[in-house]
Amino acid sequence: MPVTVVTDAMIPKGRVDRPGTPIVATSVTIHNTGNSQSGANANAHARALVTGALLSGYLRSWHFTVDDFEIYRHIPTTEKAYHAGPAANASSIGVEVCQHPEQNNKLAYENAAWLAATLLHQIKMTPTAGLRQHHDWTRKNCPSVLRGKPGAWKAFVAQVAAACAALNDAGESKPVTLKVVDFTSGRPEAAAAKLEAALALPVVRSIIRSEALHGAGRSETELSTSSWQPSHLKAQYNKAKTQGWIQAFKDEAKRWGFSPGVMMAIASRETNMRNIIGDGGHGYGIMQIDDRSFPDWVKSGAWKDANLGIAKGALVLADKREQVEQGRGKRLKVGGRSFVGEAFNGDQLLRITIASYNSGLRAYYYFSTSGNPDEGTTGRDYSADVLHRAMYFSEFLGLPRLGHPGSPNL
């Protein structure tokens, strides 16, 4: 009998590899992990993924990990994961099936077939129309185990079809039983400790290596501009404290009605809390004020004083918010495209405002036309990443922690 209990080991919502981008899934994509090391089971892969051990220069995540003993869920099926290239990531549920030597493959693929059938039933697709190999998207040899044995993929599809038929005969599928395991923590120090403990495990290091190879085809990766760990943010906070910048963040946030945690998170995203010239010579200071938009301010040299840079960044952010507020319900133009500014609530206004700091009015355009203000930002994750960083900076500052509620649905 297949495992029918799904363990929630969720990537923190808003982290760069789980930005919360909504999708409407039309298929289920099957992968093999590519790791045949002893102990590279579902638990080990879940731990590596959720602690952040796999964060690197490109994005990789998936929805479920399966072996002969357990099924883990990492991202709701209504959200984007990064598992098989942009087209798949925007429309398909990613399922990784383990291949370590201790595994009972018969049971592992029974579990995978049950999960795939349950997911196909939920999205109202048949195995013929909705079951995919990673290979179908990018020509990569994956799932390599099922592709490497003659007739194995055909037999697996038949297993999924049989499970789908049983679900269809039963009518509505039974609710999936969920249990929860915490591989990370909302507290920065605890999250950093869990990451360090994971990195100390040889099997996790083997997963890091195999995942780097698994996603090495550059045509199928989406680059990350914002990989970080909680310990990095703690170091940035300590630097700001040592340099005497904390009070400026607090004062300017209060002046313009923002959280100082958000202000610090923007500085973290822009410069890793450094007072530098960046963005190809166009971004100046800790908040990366653009010389093309504010030439006089940049020429004045004010950016060399980080406290003045923080003040300028807060003013720019407030101006972006005002521009969005004034555009609500009006016909606007950006880059030759016309749109009507959609209504928003307070949380949505904050996301649009933060995204606008990076991409200007395009953030409001994308919110109004697709619901996602980050679509036109660098890395397509700017506000989600800033708000995730702000959770930690708010805690360092002793302020109420910004939350990211998850979805209860598969």
Solvent accessible surface area in square Angstrom, and as a share of the most:
residue,aa,sasa,rsa
1,M,201,0.90
2,P,36,0.23
3,V,37,0.21
4,T,63,0.37
5,V,56,0.32
6,V,0,0.00
7,T,6,0.03
8,D,14,0.07
9,A,0,0.00
10,M,46,0.21
11,I,0,0.00
12,P,29,0.18
13,K,61,0.26
14,G,2,0.02
15,R,12,0.05
16,V,1,0.00
17,D,4,0.02
18,R,6,0.02
19,P,7,0.05
20,G,16,0.15
21,T,25,0.14
22,P,87,0.55
23,I,16,0.08
24,V,130,0.75
25,A,13,0.10
26,T,70,0.41
27,S,5,0.03
28,V,0,0.00
29,T,0,0.00
30,I,0,0.00
31,H,0,0.00
32,N,1,0.01
33,T,0,0.00
34,G,42,0.40
35,N,3,0.02
36,S,70,0.45
37,Q,100,0.44
38,S,73,0.47
39,G,29,0.28
40,A,0,0.00
41,N,47,0.24
42,A,0,0.00
43,N,45,0.23
44,A,8,0.06
45,H,0,0.00
46,A,0,0.00
47,R,77,0.28
48,A,0,0.00
49,L,1,0.01
50,V,2,0.01
51,T,8,0.04
52,G,2,0.02
53,A,10,0.08
54,L,4,0.02
55,L,31,0.16
56,S,37,0.24
57,G,51,0.49
58,Y,19,0.07
59,L,10,0.05
60,R,23,0.08
61,S,0,0.00
62,W,4,0.01
63,H,0,0.00
64,F,0,0.00
65,T,0,0.00
66,V,0,0.00
67,D,4,0.02
68,D,33,0.17
69,F,151,0.63
70,E,34,0.15
71,I,0,0.00
72,Y,5,0.02
73,R,3,0.01
74,H,0,0.00
75,I,0,0.00
76,P,0,0.00
77,T,13,0.07
78,T,67,0.39
79,E,10,0.04
80,K,18,0.08
81,A,0,0.00
82,Y,12,0.05
83,H,18,0.08
84,A,2,0.01
85,G,3,0.03
86,P,64,0.40
87,A,69,0.53
88,A,0,0.00
89,N,2,0.01
90,A,56,0.44
91,S,28,0.18
92,S,0,0.00
93,I,1,0.00
94,G,0,0.00
95,V,0,0.00
96,E,3,0.01
97,V,0,0.00
98,C,0,0.00
99,Q,34,0.15
100,H,16,0.07
101,P,92,0.58
102,E,104,0.47
103,Q,17,0.07
104,N,71,0.37
105,N,76,0.39
106,K,146,0.62
107,L,67,0.33
108,A,0,0.00
109,Y,19,0.07
110,E,37,0.17
111,N,3,0.01
112,A,0,0.00
113,A,4,0.03
114,W,40,0.14
115,L,0,0.00
116,A,0,0.00
117,A,0,0.00
118,T,3,0.02
119,L,1,0.00
120,L,0,0.00
121,H,40,0.18
122,Q,79,0.35
123,I,42,0.21
124,K,175,0.74
125,M,59,0.26
126,T,79,0.46
127,P,18,0.11
128,T,126,0.73
129,A,46,0.36
130,G,0,0.00
131,L,10,0.05
132,R,75,0.27
133,Q,18,0.08
134,H,1,0.00
135,H,28,0.12
136,D,67,0.35
137,W,77,0.27
138,T,34,0.20
139,R,166,0.61
140,K,52,0.22
141,N,93,0.48
142,C,3,0.02
143,P,0,0.00
144,S,39,0.25
145,V,51,0.30
146,L,10,0.05
147,R,90,0.33
148,G,62,0.60
149,K,140,0.59
150,P,131,0.82
151,G,51,0.49
152,A,17,0.13
153,W,51,0.18
154,K,161,0.68
155,A,58,0.45
156,F,2,0.01
157,V,39,0.23
158,A,61,0.47
159,Q,67,0.30
160,V,0,0.00
161,A,43,0.33
162,A,66,0.51
163,A,25,0.20
164,C,9,0.06
165,A,50,0.39
166,A,62,0.48
167,L,28,0.14
168,N,95,0.49
169,D,126,0.65
170,A,78,0.60
171,G,37,0.36
172,E,157,0.70
173,S,29,0.19
174,K,175,0.74
175,P,129,0.81
176,V,29,0.17
177,T,79,0.46
178,L,66,0.33
179,K,109,0.46
180,V,110,0.63
181,V,49,0.28
182,D,103,0.53
183,F,8,0.03
184,T,24,0.14
185,S,25,0.16
186,G,31,0.30
187,R,144,0.53
188,P,3,0.02
189,E,95,0.43
190,A,17,0.14
191,A,3,0.03
192,A,13,0.10
193,A,57,0.44
194,K,73,0.31
195,L,4,0.02
196,E,110,0.49
197,A,62,0.48
198,A,1,0.01
199,L,61,0.30
200,A,66,0.51
201,L,72,0.36
202,P,91,0.57
203,V,32,0.18
204,V,0,0.00
205,R,104,0.38
206,S,7,0.05
207,I,0,0.00
208,I,44,0.22
209,R,143,0.52
210,S,14,0.09
211,E,5,0.02
212,A,43,0.33
213,L,131,0.65
214,H,21,0.09
215,G,11,0.10
216,A,48,0.37
217,G,36,0.35
218,R,140,0.51
219,S,103,0.66
220,E,15,0.07
221,T,20,0.12
222,E,17,0.08
223,L,117,0.58
224,S,16,0.10
225,T,76,0.44
226,S,3,0.02
227,S,45,0.29
228,W,12,0.04
229,Q,44,0.19
230,P,15,0.09
231,S,44,0.28
232,H,84,0.37
233,L,0,0.00
234,K,64,0.27
235,A,61,0.47
236,Q,18,0.08
237,Y,23,0.09
238,N,69,0.35
239,K,79,0.33
240,A,0,0.00
241,K,131,0.56
242,T,116,0.67
243,Q,99,0.44
244,G,46,0.44
245,W,22,0.08
246,I,22,0.11
247,Q,108,0.48
248,A,16,0.12
249,F,0,0.00
250,K,80,0.34
251,D,66,0.34
252,E,17,0.08
253,A,0,0.00
254,K,178,0.75
255,R,156,0.57
256,W,81,0.28
257,G,59,0.57
258,F,20,0.08
259,S,35,0.23
260,P,22,0.14
261,G,0,0.00
262,V,2,0.01
263,M,0,0.00
264,M,0,0.00
265,A,0,0.00
266,I,0,0.00
267,A,0,0.00
268,S,0,0.00
269,R,28,0.10
270,E,49,0.22
271,T,2,0.01
272,N,75,0.38
273,M,0,0.00
274,R,109,0.40
275,N,47,0.24
276,I,52,0.27
277,I,89,0.45
278,G,16,0.15
279,D,93,0.48
280,G,83,0.80
281,G,36,0.34
282,H,62,0.28
283,G,1,0.01
284,Y,36,0.14
285,G,0,0.00
286,I,0,0.00
287,M,0,0.00
288,Q,25,0.11
289,I,4,0.02
290,D,35,0.18
291,D,35,0.18
292,R,151,0.55
293,S,72,0.46
294,F,64,0.26
295,P,58,0.37
296,D,114,0.59
297,W,46,0.16
298,V,13,0.07
299,K,167,0.71
300,S,80,0.51
301,G,22,0.21
302,A,22,0.17
303,W,33,0.12
304,K,141,0.60
305,D,65,0.34
306,A,7,0.06
307,N,61,0.31
308,L,88,0.44
309,G,1,0.01
310,I,0,0.00
311,A,29,0.22
312,K,30,0.13
313,G,0,0.00
314,A,0,0.00
315,L,63,0.31
316,V,13,0.07
317,L,0,0.00
318,A,8,0.06
319,D,70,0.36
320,K,50,0.21
321,R,54,0.20
322,E,87,0.39
323,Q,83,0.37
324,V,1,0.00
325,E,76,0.34
326,Q,109,0.48
327,G,3,0.03
328,R,114,0.41
329,G,56,0.54
330,K,116,0.49
331,R,165,0.60
332,L,36,0.18
333,K,154,0.65
334,V,22,0.13
335,G,75,0.72
336,G,79,0.76
337,R,90,0.33
338,S,52,0.34
339,F,8,0.03
340,V,64,0.37
341,G,2,0.02
342,E,84,0.38
343,A,75,0.58
344,F,21,0.09
345,N,87,0.45
346,G,57,0.55
347,D,115,0.60
348,Q,70,0.31
349,L,26,0.13
350,L,51,0.25
351,R,68,0.25
352,I,0,0.00
353,T,0,0.00
354,I,0,0.00
355,A,0,0.00
356,S,2,0.01
357,Y,26,0.10
358,N,49,0.25
359,S,11,0.07
360,G,18,0.17
361,L,31,0.16
362,R,94,0.34
363,A,0,0.00
364,Y,0,0.00
365,Y,31,0.12
366,Y,44,0.17
367,F,21,0.09
368,S,19,0.12
369,T,78,0.46
370,S,67,0.43
371,G,44,0.43
372,N,11,0.06
373,P,4,0.02
374,D,2,0.01
375,E,59,0.26
376,G,15,0.14
377,T,7,0.04
378,T,72,0.42
379,G,26,0.25
380,R,93,0.34
381,D,1,0.01
382,Y,2,0.01
383,S,0,0.00
384,A,4,0.03
385,D,0,0.00
386,V,0,0.00
387,L,19,0.09
388,H,2,0.01
389,R,8,0.03
390,A,0,0.00
391,M,11,0.05
392,Y,7,0.02
393,F,0,0.00
394,S,2,0.01
395,E,53,0.24
396,F,25,0.11
397,L,24,0.12
398,G,67,0.64
399,L,68,0.34
400,P,119,0.75
401,R,94,0.34
402,L,55,0.27
403,G,54,0.52
404,H,50,0.22
405,P,115,0.72
406,G,51,0.49
407,S,30,0.19
408,P,107,0.67
409,N,93,0.48
410,L,15,0.07
